[in-house]
């Protein structure tokens, strides 16, 4: 029995997962075409809603 390790990428923007063909890191997400797919959203400013 062998184990296969599949390395894939995960887009932080659209939650798309894919497996790259080459060894190079993709520049954009193939789905949403975002160049920031590997960068998490900044949570510098937290927004909250006022509930009343
Ligand atoms: Zn994406």
mmCIF file of the protein (N, C-alpha, C, O) and its ligand, coordinates in Angstrom:
data_MODEL
# 
_entry.id   MODEL 
# 
loop_
_entity.id 
_entity.type 
_entity.pdbx_number_of_molecules 
1 polymer     1 
2 non-polymer 1 
# 
_entity_poly.entity_id                      1 
_entity_poly.type                           'polypeptide(L)' 
_entity_poly.nstd_linkage                   no 
_entity_poly.nstd_monomer                   no 
_entity_poly.pdbx_seq_one_letter_code       
;(UNK)(UNK)(UNK)(UNK)(UNK)(UNK)(UNK)(UNK)(UNK)(UNK)(UNK)(UNK)(UNK)(UNK)(UNK)(UNK)
(UNK)(UNK)(UNK)(UNK)(UNK)(UNK)(UNK)(UNK)(UNK)(UNK)(UNK)(UNK)(UNK)(UNK)(UNK)(UNK)
(UNK)(UNK)(UNK)(UNK)(UNK)(UNK)(UNK)(UNK)(UNK)(UNK)(UNK)(UNK)(UNK)(UNK)(UNK)(UNK)
(UNK)(UNK)(UNK)(UNK)
;
_entity_poly.pdbx_seq_one_letter_code_can   XXXXXXXXXXXXXXXXXXXXXXXXXXXXXXXXXXXXXXXXXXXXXXXXXXXX 
_entity_poly.pdbx_strand_id                 A 
# 
loop_
_entity_poly_seq.entity_id 
_entity_poly_seq.num 
_entity_poly_seq.mon_id 
_entity_poly_seq.hetero 
1 1  UNK n 
1 2  UNK n 
1 3  UNK n 
1 4  UNK n 
1 5  UNK n 
1 6  UNK n 
1 7  UNK n 
1 8  UNK n 
1 9  UNK n 
1 10 UNK n 
1 11 UNK n 
1 12 UNK n 
1 13 UNK n 
1 14 UNK n 
1 15 UNK n 
1 16 UNK n 
1 17 UNK n 
1 18 UNK n 
1 19 UNK n 
1 20 UNK n 
1 21 UNK n 
1 22 UNK n 
1 23 UNK n 
1 24 UNK n 
1 25 UNK n 
1 26 UNK n 
1 27 UNK n 
1 28 UNK n 
1 29 UNK n 
1 30 UNK n 
1 31 UNK n 
1 32 UNK n 
1 33 UNK n 
1 34 UNK n 
1 35 UNK n 
1 36 UNK n 
1 37 UNK n 
1 38 UNK n 
1 39 UNK n 
1 40 UNK n 
1 41 UNK n 
1 42 UNK n 
1 43 UNK n 
1 44 UNK n 
1 45 UNK n 
1 46 UNK n 
1 47 UNK n 
1 48 UNK n 
1 49 UNK n 
1 50 UNK n 
1 51 UNK n 
1 52 UNK n 
# 
loop_
_struct_asym.id 
_struct_asym.entity_id 
A 1 
B 2 
# 
loop_
_chem_comp.id 
_chem_comp.type 
_chem_comp.mon_nstd_flag 
UNK 'L-peptide linking' . 
ZN  non-polymer         . 
# 
_pdbx_entity_nonpoly.entity_id   2 
_pdbx_entity_nonpoly.name        ? 
_pdbx_entity_nonpoly.comp_id     ZN 
# 
_pdbx_nonpoly_scheme.asym_id         B 
_pdbx_nonpoly_scheme.entity_id       2 
_pdbx_nonpoly_scheme.mon_id          ZN 
_pdbx_nonpoly_scheme.ndb_seq_num     1 
_pdbx_nonpoly_scheme.pdb_seq_num     101 
_pdbx_nonpoly_scheme.auth_seq_num    101 
_pdbx_nonpoly_scheme.pdb_mon_id      ZN 
_pdbx_nonpoly_scheme.auth_mon_id     ZN 
_pdbx_nonpoly_scheme.pdb_strand_id   A 
_pdbx_nonpoly_scheme.pdb_ins_code    . 
# 
loop_
_atom_site.group_PDB 
_atom_site.id 
_atom_site.type_symbol 
_atom_site.label_atom_id 
_atom_site.label_alt_id 
_atom_site.label_comp_id 
_atom_site.label_asym_id 
_atom_site.label_entity_id 
_atom_site.label_seq_id 
_atom_site.pdbx_PDB_ins_code 
_atom_site.Cartn_x 
_atom_site.Cartn_y 
_atom_site.Cartn_z 
_atom_site.occupancy 
_atom_site.B_iso_or_equiv 
_atom_site.pdbx_formal_charge 
_atom_site.auth_seq_id 
_atom_site.auth_comp_id 
_atom_site.auth_asym_id 
_atom_site.auth_atom_id 
_atom_site.pdbx_PDB_model_num 
ATOM   1   N  N  . UNK A 1 1  ? 0.835   -1.205 0.000   1.00 0.00 ? 1   UNK A N  1 
ATOM   2   C  CA . UNK A 1 1  ? 0.000   0.000  0.000   1.00 0.00 ? 1   UNK A CA 1 
ATOM   3   C  C  . UNK A 1 1  ? 0.865   1.248  0.000   1.00 0.00 ? 1   UNK A C  1 
ATOM   4   O  O  . UNK A 1 1  ? 1.831   1.370  0.753   1.00 0.00 ? 1   UNK A O  1 
ATOM   5   N  N  . UNK A 1 2  ? 0.510   2.099  -0.807  1.00 0.00 ? 2   UNK A N  1 
ATOM   6   C  CA . UNK A 1 2  ? 1.292   3.335  -0.865  1.00 0.00 ? 2   UNK A CA 1 
ATOM   7   C  C  . UNK A 1 2  ? 0.418   4.532  -0.579  1.00 0.00 ? 2   UNK A C  1 
ATOM   8   O  O  . UNK A 1 2  ? -0.799  4.544  -0.764  1.00 0.00 ? 2   UNK A O  1 
ATOM   9   N  N  . UNK A 1 3  ? 1.097   5.488  -0.135  1.00 0.00 ? 3   UNK A N  1 
ATOM   10  C  CA . UNK A 1 3  ? 0.377   6.732  0.149   1.00 0.00 ? 3   UNK A CA 1 
ATOM   11  C  C  . UNK A 1 3  ? 0.771   7.789  -0.860  1.00 0.00 ? 3   UNK A C  1 
ATOM   12  O  O  . UNK A 1 3  ? 1.946   7.989  -1.166  1.00 0.00 ? 3   UNK A O  1 
ATOM   13  N  N  . UNK A 1 4  ? -0.212  8.431  -1.348  1.00 0.00 ? 4   UNK A N  1 
ATOM   14  C  CA . UNK A 1 4  ? 0.076   9.487  -2.314  1.00 0.00 ? 4   UNK A CA 1 
ATOM   15  C  C  . UNK A 1 4  ? -0.211  10.830 -1.666  1.00 0.00 ? 4   UNK A C  1 
ATOM   16  O  O  . UNK A 1 4  ? -1.304  11.103 -1.169  1.00 0.00 ? 4   UNK A O  1 
ATOM   17  N  N  . UNK A 1 5  ? 0.787   11.623 -1.698  1.00 0.00 ? 5   UNK A N  1 
ATOM   18  C  CA . UNK A 1 5  ? 0.602   12.957 -1.141  1.00 0.00 ? 5   UNK A CA 1 
ATOM   19  C  C  . UNK A 1 5  ? 0.293   13.934 -2.262  1.00 0.00 ? 5   UNK A C  1 
ATOM   20  O  O  . UNK A 1 5  ? 1.085   14.139 -3.182  1.00 0.00 ? 5   UNK A O  1 
ATOM   21  N  N  . UNK A 1 6  ? -0.852  14.511 -2.154  1.00 0.00 ? 6   UNK A N  1 
ATOM   22  C  CA . UNK A 1 6  ? -1.230  15.472 -3.184  1.00 0.00 ? 6   UNK A CA 1 
ATOM   23  C  C  . UNK A 1 6  ? -1.093  16.881 -2.630  1.00 0.00 ? 6   UNK A C  1 
ATOM   24  O  O  . UNK A 1 6  ? -1.714  17.260 -1.638  1.00 0.00 ? 6   UNK A O  1 
ATOM   25  N  N  . UNK A 1 7  ? -0.271  17.614 -3.302  1.00 0.00 ? 7   UNK A N  1 
ATOM   26  C  CA . UNK A 1 7  ? -0.122  18.993 -2.882  1.00 0.00 ? 7   UNK A CA 1 
ATOM   27  C  C  . UNK A 1 7  ? -0.947  19.890 -3.776  1.00 0.00 ? 7   UNK A C  1 
ATOM   28  O  O  . UNK A 1 7  ? -0.854  19.851 -5.002  1.00 0.00 ? 7   UNK A O  1 
ATOM   29  N  N  . UNK A 1 8  ? -1.724  20.665 -3.146  1.00 0.00 ? 8   UNK A N  1 
ATOM   30  C  CA . UNK A 1 8  ? -2.566  21.555 -3.933  1.00 0.00 ? 8   UNK A CA 1 
ATOM   31  C  C  . UNK A 1 8  ? -2.523  22.954 -3.365  1.00 0.00 ? 8   UNK A C  1 
ATOM   32  O  O  . UNK A 1 8  ? -1.860  23.240 -2.369  1.00 0.00 ? 8   UNK A O  1 
ATOM   33  N  N  . UNK A 1 9  ? -3.242  23.790 -4.027  1.00 0.00 ? 9   UNK A N  1 
ATOM   34  C  CA . UNK A 1 9  ? -3.318  25.174 -3.579  1.00 0.00 ? 9   UNK A CA 1 
ATOM   35  C  C  . UNK A 1 9  ? -4.744  25.517 -3.171  1.00 0.00 ? 9   UNK A C  1 
ATOM   36  O  O  . UNK A 1 9  ? -5.722  24.908 -3.606  1.00 0.00 ? 9   UNK A O  1 
ATOM   37  N  N  . UNK A 1 10 ? -4.800  26.489 -2.344  1.00 0.00 ? 10  UNK A N  1 
ATOM   38  C  CA . UNK A 1 10 ? -6.100  26.887 -1.838  1.00 0.00 ? 10  UNK A CA 1 
ATOM   39  C  C  . UNK A 1 10 ? -6.238  28.396 -1.928  1.00 0.00 ? 10  UNK A C  1 
ATOM   40  O  O  . UNK A 1 10 ? -5.407  29.152 -1.423  1.00 0.00 ? 10  UNK A O  1 
ATOM   41  N  N  . UNK A 1 11 ? -7.293  28.803 -2.575  1.00 0.00 ? 11  UNK A N  1 
ATOM   42  C  CA . UNK A 1 11 ? -7.506  30.239 -2.743  1.00 0.00 ? 11  UNK A CA 1 
ATOM   43  C  C  . UNK A 1 11 ? -8.228  30.804 -1.526  1.00 0.00 ? 11  UNK A C  1 
ATOM   44  O  O  . UNK A 1 11 ? -9.283  30.318 -1.118  1.00 0.00 ? 11  UNK A O  1 
ATOM   45  N  N  . UNK A 1 12 ? -7.635  31.827 -0.972  1.00 0.00 ? 12  UNK A N  1 
ATOM   46  C  CA . UNK A 1 12 ? -8.223  32.450 0.207   1.00 0.00 ? 12  UNK A CA 1 
ATOM   47  C  C  . UNK A 1 12 ? -9.428  33.308 -0.151  1.00 0.00 ? 12  UNK A C  1 
ATOM   48  O  O  . UNK A 1 12 ? -10.229 33.677 0.708   1.00 0.00 ? 12  UNK A O  1 
ATOM   49  N  N  . UNK A 1 13 ? -9.534  33.611 -1.417  1.00 0.00 ? 13  UNK A N  1 
ATOM   50  C  CA . UNK A 1 13 ? -10.602 34.521 -1.829  1.00 0.00 ? 13  UNK A CA 1 
ATOM   51  C  C  . UNK A 1 13 ? -11.901 33.787 -2.147  1.00 0.00 ? 13  UNK A C  1 
ATOM   52  O  O  . UNK A 1 13 ? -12.975 34.159 -1.674  1.00 0.00 ? 13  UNK A O  1 
ATOM   53  N  N  . UNK A 1 14 ? -11.783 32.759 -2.940  1.00 0.00 ? 14  UNK A N  1 
ATOM   54  C  CA . UNK A 1 14 ? -13.009 32.076 -3.367  1.00 0.00 ? 14  UNK A CA 1 
ATOM   55  C  C  . UNK A 1 14 ? -13.086 30.642 -2.852  1.00 0.00 ? 14  UNK A C  1 
ATOM   56  O  O  . UNK A 1 14 ? -13.992 29.892 -3.215  1.00 0.00 ? 14  UNK A O  1 
ATOM   57  N  N  . UNK A 1 15 ? -12.134 30.269 -2.009  1.00 0.00 ? 15  UNK A N  1 
ATOM   58  C  CA . UNK A 1 15 ? -12.113 28.932 -1.413  1.00 0.00 ? 15  UNK A CA 1 
ATOM   59  C  C  . UNK A 1 15 ? -11.946 27.827 -2.452  1.00 0.00 ? 15  UNK A C  1 
ATOM   60  O  O  . UNK A 1 15 ? -12.355 26.687 -2.231  1.00 0.00 ? 15  UNK A O  1 
ATOM   61  N  N  . UNK A 1 16 ? -11.363 28.165 -3.546  1.00 0.00 ? 16  UNK A N  1 
ATOM   62  C  CA . UNK A 1 16 ? -11.156 27.183 -4.600  1.00 0.00 ? 16  UNK A CA 1 
ATOM   63  C  C  . UNK A 1 16 ? -9.869  26.413 -4.348  1.00 0.00 ? 16  UNK A C  1 
ATOM   64  O  O  . UNK A 1 16 ? -8.838  26.978 -3.985  1.00 0.00 ? 16  UNK A O  1 
ATOM   65  N  N  . UNK A 1 17 ? -9.965  25.099 -4.554  1.00 0.00 ? 17  UNK A N  1 
ATOM   66  C  CA . UNK A 1 17 ? -8.784  24.273 -4.400  1.00 0.00 ? 17  UNK A CA 1 
ATOM   67  C  C  . UNK A 1 17 ? -8.420  23.677 -5.737  1.00 0.00 ? 17  UNK A C  1 
ATOM   68  O  O  . UNK A 1 17 ? -9.280  23.230 -6.495  1.00 0.00 ? 17  UNK A O  1 
ATOM   69  N  N  . UNK A 1 18 ? -7.144  23.678 -6.012  1.00 0.00 ? 18  UNK A N  1 
ATOM   70  C  CA . UNK A 1 18 ? -6.719  23.081 -7.270  1.00 0.00 ? 18  UNK A CA 1 
ATOM   71  C  C  . UNK A 1 18 ? -5.319  22.536 -7.146  1.00 0.00 ? 18  UNK A C  1 
ATOM   72  O  O  . UNK A 1 18 ? -4.556  22.894 -6.249  1.00 0.00 ? 18  UNK A O  1 
ATOM   73  N  N  . UNK A 1 19 ? -5.011  21.667 -8.069  1.00 0.00 ? 19  UNK A N  1 
ATOM   74  C  CA . UNK A 1 19 ? -3.688  21.060 -8.085  1.00 0.00 ? 19  UNK A CA 1 
ATOM   75  C  C  . UNK A 1 19 ? -2.913  21.631 -9.261  1.00 0.00 ? 19  UNK A C  1 
ATOM   76  O  O  . UNK A 1 19 ? -3.366  21.581 -10.404 1.00 0.00 ? 19  UNK A O  1 
ATOM   77  N  N  . UNK A 1 20 ? -1.758  22.165 -8.971  1.00 0.00 ? 20  UNK A N  1 
ATOM   78  C  CA . UNK A 1 20 ? -0.974  22.803 -10.035 1.00 0.00 ? 20  UNK A CA 1 
ATOM   79  C  C  . UNK A 1 20 ? -0.332  21.777 -10.952 1.00 0.00 ? 20  UNK A C  1 
ATOM   80  O  O  . UNK A 1 20 ? -0.058  20.647 -10.549 1.00 0.00 ? 20  UNK A O  1 
ATOM   81  N  N  . UNK A 1 21 ? -0.106  22.174 -12.146 1.00 0.00 ? 21  UNK A N  1 
ATOM   82  C  CA . UNK A 1 21 ? 0.519   21.264 -13.117 1.00 0.00 ? 21  UNK A CA 1 
ATOM   83  C  C  . UNK A 1 21 ? 2.033   21.296 -13.007 1.00 0.00 ? 21  UNK A C  1 
ATOM   84  O  O  . UNK A 1 21 ? 2.698   20.260 -13.024 1.00 0.00 ? 21  UNK A O  1 
ATOM   85  N  N  . UNK A 1 22 ? 2.549   22.470 -12.898 1.00 0.00 ? 22  UNK A N  1 
ATOM   86  C  CA . UNK A 1 22 ? 4.007   22.594 -12.845 1.00 0.00 ? 22  UNK A CA 1 
ATOM   87  C  C  . UNK A 1 22 ? 4.500   22.706 -11.427 1.00 0.00 ? 22  UNK A C  1 
ATOM   88  O  O  . UNK A 1 22 ? 3.749   22.500 -10.473 1.00 0.00 ? 22  UNK A O  1 
ATOM   89  N  N  . UNK A 1 23 ? 5.742   23.026 -11.300 1.00 0.00 ? 23  UNK A N  1 
ATOM   90  C  CA . UNK A 1 23 ? 6.329   23.172 -9.974  1.00 0.00 ? 23  UNK A CA 1 
ATOM   91  C  C  . UNK A 1 23 ? 6.271   24.608 -9.477  1.00 0.00 ? 23  UNK A C  1 
ATOM   92  O  O  . UNK A 1 23 ? 6.540   24.906 -8.313  1.00 0.00 ? 23  UNK A O  1 
ATOM   93  N  N  . UNK A 1 24 ? 5.921   25.459 -10.379 1.00 0.00 ? 24  UNK A N  1 
ATOM   94  C  CA . UNK A 1 24 ? 5.898   26.857 -9.980  1.00 0.00 ? 24  UNK A CA 1 
ATOM   95  C  C  . UNK A 1 24 ? 4.572   27.226 -9.348  1.00 0.00 ? 24  UNK A C  1 
ATOM   96  O  O  . UNK A 1 24 ? 3.514   26.694 -9.686  1.00 0.00 ? 24  UNK A O  1 
ATOM   97  N  N  . UNK A 1 25 ? 4.671   28.127 -8.448  1.00 0.00 ? 25  UNK A N  1 
ATOM   98  C  CA . UNK A 1 25 ? 3.458   28.574 -7.791  1.00 0.00 ? 25  UNK A CA 1 
ATOM   99  C  C  . UNK A 1 25 ? 2.635   29.425 -8.749  1.00 0.00 ? 25  UNK A C  1 
ATOM   100 O  O  . UNK A 1 25 ? 3.151   30.336 -9.396  1.00 0.00 ? 25  UNK A O  1 
ATOM   101 N  N  . UNK A 1 26 ? 1.369   29.117 -8.826  1.00 0.00 ? 26  UNK A N  1 
ATOM   102 C  CA . UNK A 1 26 ? 0.531   29.901 -9.746  1.00 0.00 ? 26  UNK A CA 1 
ATOM   103 C  C  . UNK A 1 26 ? 0.424   31.351 -9.306  1.00 0.00 ? 26  UNK A C  1 
ATOM   104 O  O  . UNK A 1 26 ? 0.428   31.666 -8.116  1.00 0.00 ? 26  UNK A O  1 
ATOM   105 N  N  . UNK A 1 27 ? 0.330   32.202 -10.279 1.00 0.00 ? 27  UNK A N  1 
ATOM   106 C  CA . UNK A 1 27 ? 0.268   33.629 -9.939  1.00 0.00 ? 27  UNK A CA 1 
ATOM   107 C  C  . UNK A 1 27 ? -1.150  34.058 -9.583  1.00 0.00 ? 27  UNK A C  1 
ATOM   108 O  O  . UNK A 1 27 ? -1.376  34.902 -8.716  1.00 0.00 ? 27  UNK A O  1 
ATOM   109 N  N  . UNK A 1 28 ? -2.065  33.458 -10.269 1.00 0.00 ? 28  UNK A N  1 
ATOM   110 C  CA . UNK A 1 28 ? -3.447  33.823 -9.986  1.00 0.00 ? 28  UNK A CA 1 
ATOM   111 C  C  . UNK A 1 28 ? -4.275  32.572 -9.750  1.00 0.00 ? 28  UNK A C  1 
ATOM   112 O  O  . UNK A 1 28 ? -3.924  31.475 -10.184 1.00 0.00 ? 28  UNK A O  1 
ATOM   113 N  N  . UNK A 1 29 ? -5.350  32.762 -9.073  1.00 0.00 ? 29  UNK A N  1 
ATOM   114 C  CA . UNK A 1 29 ? -6.272  31.659 -8.878  1.00 0.00 ? 29  UNK A CA 1 
ATOM   115 C  C  . UNK A 1 29 ? -6.963  31.359 -10.207 1.00 0.00 ? 29  UNK A C  1 
ATOM   116 O  O  . UNK A 1 29 ? -7.441  32.277 -10.874 1.00 0.00 ? 29  UNK A O  1 
ATOM   117 N  N  . UNK A 1 30 ? -7.022  30.085 -10.598 1.00 0.00 ? 30  UNK A N  1 
ATOM   118 C  CA . UNK A 1 30 ? -7.630  29.750 -11.892 1.00 0.00 ? 30  UNK A CA 1 
ATOM   119 C  C  . UNK A 1 30 ? -9.121  30.019 -11.929 1.00 0.00 ? 30  UNK A C  1 
ATOM   120 O  O  . UNK A 1 30 ? -9.721  30.084 -13.001 1.00 0.00 ? 30  UNK A O  1 
ATOM   121 N  N  . UNK A 1 31 ? -9.706  30.171 -10.777 1.00 0.00 ? 31  UNK A N  1 
ATOM   122 C  CA . UNK A 1 31 ? -11.150 30.370 -10.758 1.00 0.00 ? 31  UNK A CA 1 
ATOM   123 C  C  . UNK A 1 31 ? -11.530 31.845 -10.723 1.00 0.00 ? 31  UNK A C  1 
ATOM   124 O  O  . UNK A 1 31 ? -12.261 32.336 -11.583 1.00 0.00 ? 31  UNK A O  1 
ATOM   125 N  N  . UNK A 1 32 ? -11.021 32.538 -9.715  1.00 0.00 ? 32  UNK A N  1 
ATOM   126 C  CA . UNK A 1 32 ? -11.416 33.942 -9.568  1.00 0.00 ? 32  UNK A CA 1 
ATOM   127 C  C  . UNK A 1 32 ? -10.355 34.890 -10.110 1.00 0.00 ? 32  UNK A C  1 
ATOM   128 O  O  . UNK A 1 32 ? -10.535 36.107 -10.099 1.00 0.00 ? 32  UNK A O  1 
ATOM   129 N  N  . UNK A 1 33 ? -9.260  34.331 -10.577 1.00 0.00 ? 33  UNK A N  1 
ATOM   130 C  CA . UNK A 1 33 ? -8.187  35.112 -11.214 1.00 0.00 ? 33  UNK A CA 1 
ATOM   131 C  C  . UNK A 1 33 ? -7.562  36.131 -10.279 1.00 0.00 ? 33  UNK A C  1 
ATOM   132 O  O  . UNK A 1 33 ? -6.977  37.123 -10.714 1.00 0.00 ? 33  UNK A O  1 
ATOM   133 N  N  . UNK A 1 34 ? -7.694  35.873 -9.015  1.00 0.00 ? 34  UNK A N  1 
ATOM   134 C  CA . UNK A 1 34 ? -7.140  36.830 -8.073  1.00 0.00 ? 34  UNK A CA 1 
ATOM   135 C  C  . UNK A 1 34 ? -5.661  36.562 -7.845  1.00 0.00 ? 34  UNK A C  1 
ATOM   136 O  O  . UNK A 1 34 ? -5.269  35.429 -7.568  1.00 0.00 ? 34  UNK A O  1 
ATOM   137 N  N  . UNK A 1 35 ? -4.846  37.591 -7.958  1.00 0.00 ? 35  UNK A N  1 
ATOM   138 C  CA . UNK A 1 35 ? -3.415  37.420 -7.695  1.00 0.00 ? 35  UNK A CA 1 
ATOM   139 C  C  . UNK A 1 35 ? -3.105  37.312 -6.212  1.00 0.00 ? 35  UNK A C  1 
ATOM   140 O  O  . UNK A 1 35 ? -1.974  37.029 -5.817  1.00 0.00 ? 35  UNK A O  1 
ATOM   141 N  N  . UNK A 1 36 ? -4.104  37.536 -5.417  1.00 0.00 ? 36  UNK A N  1 
ATOM   142 C  CA . UNK A 1 36 ? -3.895  37.492 -3.968  1.00 0.00 ? 36  UNK A CA 1 
ATOM   143 C  C  . UNK A 1 36 ? -4.522  36.250 -3.351  1.00 0.00 ? 36  UNK A C  1 
ATOM   144 O  O  . UNK A 1 36 ? -4.940  36.249 -2.193  1.00 0.00 ? 36  UNK A O  1 
ATOM   145 N  N  . UNK A 1 37 ? -4.575  35.209 -4.143  1.00 0.00 ? 37  UNK A N  1 
ATOM   146 C  CA . UNK A 1 37 ? -5.246  33.988 -3.687  1.00 0.00 ? 37  UNK A CA 1 
ATOM   147 C  C  . UNK A 1 37 ? -4.559  33.370 -2.483  1.00 0.00 ? 37  UNK A C  1 
ATOM   148 O  O  . UNK A 1 37 ? -5.189  32.696 -1.668  1.00 0.00 ? 37  UNK A O  1 
ATOM   149 N  N  . UNK A 1 38 ? -3.234  33.613 -2.379  1.00 0.00 ? 38  UNK A N  1 
ATOM   150 C  CA . UNK A 1 38 ? -2.511  32.986 -1.264  1.00 0.00 ? 38  UNK A CA 1 
ATOM   151 C  C  . UNK A 1 38 ? -2.324  33.940 -0.092  1.00 0.00 ? 38  UNK A C  1 
ATOM   152 O  O  . UNK A 1 38 ? -1.607  33.646 0.864   1.00 0.00 ? 38  UNK A O  1 
ATOM   153 N  N  . UNK A 1 39 ? -2.964  35.052 -0.186  1.00 0.00 ? 39  UNK A N  1 
ATOM   154 C  CA . UNK A 1 39 ? -2.849  35.998 0.920   1.00 0.00 ? 39  UNK A CA 1 
ATOM   155 C  C  . UNK A 1 39 ? -4.186  36.124 1.641   1.00 0.00 ? 39  UNK A C  1 
ATOM   156 O  O  . UNK A 1 39 ? -5.212  36.445 1.041   1.00 0.00 ? 39  UNK A O  1 
ATOM   157 N  N  . UNK A 1 40 ? -4.145  35.872 2.898   1.00 0.00 ? 40  UNK A N  1 
ATOM   158 C  CA . UNK A 1 40 ? -5.382  36.009 3.665   1.00 0.00 ? 40  UNK A CA 1 
ATOM   159 C  C  . UNK A 1 40 ? -5.845  37.455 3.728   1.00 0.00 ? 40  UNK A C  1 
ATOM   160 O  O  . UNK A 1 40 ? -5.052  38.392 3.633   1.00 0.00 ? 40  UNK A O  1 
ATOM   161 N  N  . UNK A 1 41 ? -7.112  37.603 3.886   1.00 0.00 ? 41  UNK A N  1 
ATOM   162 C  CA . UNK A 1 41 ? -7.645  38.949 3.970   1.00 0.00 ? 41  UNK A CA 1 
ATOM   163 C  C  . UNK A 1 41 ? -7.131  39.640 5.224   1.00 0.00 ? 41  UNK A C  1 
ATOM   164 O  O  . UNK A 1 41 ? -6.962  39.030 6.280   1.00 0.00 ? 41  UNK A O  1 
ATOM   165 N  N  . UNK A 1 42 ? -6.898  40.896 5.069   1.00 0.00 ? 42  UNK A N  1 
ATOM   166 C  CA . UNK A 1 42 ? -6.415  41.647 6.215   1.00 0.00 ? 42  UNK A CA 1 
ATOM   167 C  C  . UNK A 1 42 ? -7.566  41.944 7.176   1.00 0.00 ? 42  UNK A C  1 
ATOM   168 O  O  . UNK A 1 42 ? -8.651  42.378 6.790   1.00 0.00 ? 42  UNK A O  1 
ATOM   169 N  N  . UNK A 1 43 ? -7.274  41.694 8.406   1.00 0.00 ? 43  UNK A N  1 
ATOM   170 C  CA . UNK A 1 43 ? -8.288  41.954 9.420   1.00 0.00 ? 43  UNK A CA 1 
ATOM   171 C  C  . UNK A 1 43 ? -7.874  43.126 10.301  1.00 0.00 ? 43  UNK A C  1 
ATOM   172 O  O  . UNK A 1 43 ? -8.016  43.109 11.524  1.00 0.00 ? 43  UNK A O  1 
ATOM   173 N  N  . UNK A 1 44 ? -7.375  44.107 9.642   1.00 0.00 ? 44  UNK A N  1 
ATOM   174 C  CA . UNK A 1 44 ? -6.891  45.245 10.402  1.00 0.00 ? 44  UNK A CA 1 
ATOM   175 C  C  . UNK A 1 44 ? -8.044  45.975 11.084  1.00 0.00 ? 44  UNK A C  1 
ATOM   176 O  O  . UNK A 1 44 ? -7.997  46.331 12.262  1.00 0.00 ? 44  UNK A O  1 
ATOM   177 N  N  . UNK A 1 45 ? -9.059  46.172 10.290  1.00 0.00 ? 45  UNK A N  1 
ATOM   178 C  CA . UNK A 1 45 ? -10.225 46.857 10.844  1.00 0.00 ? 45  UNK A CA 1 
ATOM   179 C  C  . UNK A 1 45 ? -11.359 45.845 10.994  1.00 0.00 ? 45  UNK A C  1 
ATOM   180 O  O  . UNK A 1 45 ? -11.818 45.229 10.032  1.00 0.00 ? 45  UNK A O  1 
ATOM   181 N  N  . UNK A 1 46 ? -11.764 45.713 12.184  1.00 0.00 ? 46  UNK A N  1 
ATOM   182 C  CA . UNK A 1 46 ? -12.862 44.786 12.426  1.00 0.00 ? 46  UNK A CA 1 
ATOM   183 C  C  . UNK A 1 46 ? -14.187 45.534 12.416  1.00 0.00 ? 46  UNK A C  1 
ATOM   184 O  O  . UNK A 1 46 ? -14.413 46.505 13.138  1.00 0.00 ? 46  UNK A O  1 
ATOM   185 N  N  . UNK A 1 47 ? -15.026 45.026 11.569  1.00 0.00 ? 47  UNK A N  1 
ATOM   186 C  CA . UNK A 1 47 ? -16.339 45.645 11.497  1.00 0.00 ? 47  UNK A CA 1 
ATOM   187 C  C  . UNK A 1 47 ? -17.342 44.854 12.312  1.00 0.00 ? 47  UNK A C  1 
ATOM   188 O  O  . UNK A 1 47 ? -17.344 43.623 12.297  1.00 0.00 ? 47  UNK A O  1 
ATOM   189 N  N  . UNK A 1 48 ? -18.142 45.533 12.980  1.00 0.00 ? 48  UNK A N  1 
ATOM   190 C  CA . UNK A 1 48 ? -19.175 44.829 13.732  1.00 0.00 ? 48  UNK A CA 1 
ATOM   191 C  C  . UNK A 1 48 ? -20.484 45.596 13.618  1.00 0.00 ? 48  UNK A C  1 
ATOM   192 O  O  . UNK A 1 48 ? -20.526 46.821 13.501  1.00 0.00 ? 48  UNK A O  1 
ATOM   193 N  N  . UNK A 1 49 ? -21.502 44.837 13.658  1.00 0.00 ? 49  UNK A N  1 
ATOM   194 C  CA . UNK A 1 49 ? -22.814 45.446 13.529  1.00 0.00 ? 49  UNK A CA 1 
ATOM   195 C  C  . UNK A 1 49 ? -23.428 45.718 14.891  1.00 0.00 ? 49  UNK A C  1 
ATOM   196 O  O  . UNK A 1 49 ? -23.278 44.955 15.845  1.00 0.00 ? 49  UNK A O  1 
ATOM   197 N  N  . UNK A 1 50 ? -24.093 46.791 14.928  1.00 0.00 ? 50  UNK A N  1 
ATOM   198 C  CA . UNK A 1 50 ? -24.770 47.105 16.186  1.00 0.00 ? 50  UNK A CA 1 
ATOM   199 C  C  . UNK A 1 50 ? -26.124 46.408 16.213  1.00 0.00 ? 50  UNK A C  1 
ATOM   200 O  O  . UNK A 1 50 ? -26.961 46.564 15.325  1.00 0.00 ? 50  UNK A O  1 
ATOM   201 N  N  . UNK A 1 51 ? -26.282 45.686 17.205  1.00 0.00 ? 51  UNK A N  1 
ATOM   202 C  CA . UNK A 1 51 ? -27.561 44.995 17.342  1.00 0.00 ? 51  UNK A CA 1 
ATOM   203 C  C  . UNK A 1 51 ? -28.407 45.680 18.409  1.00 0.00 ? 51  UNK A C  1 
ATOM   204 O  O  . UNK A 1 51 ? -27.967 45.988 19.517  1.00 0.00 ? 51  UNK A O  1 
ATOM   205 N  N  . UNK A 1 52 ? -29.603 45.886 18.009  1.00 0.00 ? 52  UNK A N  1 
ATOM   206 C  CA . UNK A 1 52 ? -30.476 46.539 18.973  1.00 0.00 ? 52  UNK A CA 1 
ATOM   207 C  C  . UNK A 1 52 ? -31.831 45.845 19.035  1.00 0.00 ? 52  UNK A C  1 
ATOM   208 O  O  . UNK A 1 52 ? -32.702 46.259 19.799  1.00 0.00 ? 52  UNK A O  1 
HETATM 209 ZN ZN . ZN  B 2 .  ? -9.933  32.128 -6.203  1.00 0.00 ? 101 ZN  A ZN 1 
# 
